[in-house]
Amino acid sequence: MTIKDREFDHLMDKFEFKVRDSGDLLAWFEVDGKIVTRTRRSHKRGDLPMQHSIRQQLKLSEEQLRQAIDCRLNRNDYIQILRLKGLL
């Protein structure tokens, strides 16, 4: 699955990831003050490199990532996925 820079940014906003701009765009997901997942993307425009790693860092299957990009998953759905995987 191909992830574009704007899709990644939209996911970070939708799931309310905290972000910091450094050499790359760093993002982390917090629940109750605890960091649960971390990821990052390069400042490259268009298709992002390391897409498989981004998906794994978000702890999503390919289908779940596709649903998130297609706006069929929200923050609460993402939290539920993380709970089912034992990360919360």
N, C-alpha and C positions, 0 to 999 in steps of 0.2 A: 504494500500500500504506500502511496506517495503522500507525503505531508509537505504542504507549502508553508512558508514562513507566516503568512497571514492566518492560516488555519491553526498553527501552533499558538500564535498570539491570542486568537479568539478562545481557544481552550483554556489558556492561562487566565484570561479574564472571566470566563464562564464558571470555572471551578474555583475561582478566587485564590489562585496561587499568588504567593508573594514573589516579587521579581527584583533583581538587582542587575544593573548593567555593568559589565566589566569587559574583558576581552571577548567574552561570549555573554549571552543573556542567560543568567542563572535564575532558576525558578524552584520554589519549594512549596509543598502543601502542608499546612498546619491544621490540626484539629485539637482544640482545647490547649493550645500553646505547645503541642508536641509536633515536631516535624515527622511526617509520615513518609513522604516521597520527595525526591529531588530529581531535577532534570536540567538540561540546558540546551541551547541551540546557538549556532553560529549566527553572525550578522549577515550571512549570505541571503540574497533575495531569491525567491522562487522555490524550487524543490530543495529540501534540507538534506544535508548528508547525515549519515548515522540514524536513519529513520527507525530501524529495527531497535536500536539502543534506546531511543526516545520512548518507543512503545513499551519496552520492558521496564524502563525507569518509572513510567506512569503506572505500571502494574496492570495493564490492560491487554486483553487478547486483541487480535486483529479485528474481529467483529465488534468488540466493545469500542475500540478506537474509531472505527468507521461510524458507529452510532453516535459517538461524541462529536465527531466532525460534522455529521449530518444533523446535529442539534436534537438528537433523540435521547441524550443523557444530560442530566443536570448535576449540580453539585451534590444534592442528596443521593442521587443514583450512584455517583462516584464514591461517596462515603460508604454506601451499602456494599459496593463491590469490594472496597478495601476491608470492610468488616468480615465479609464472607471469606476473604483470603487470610484472615487472622492478623491483619496489620493494625487493627484498632481494637 
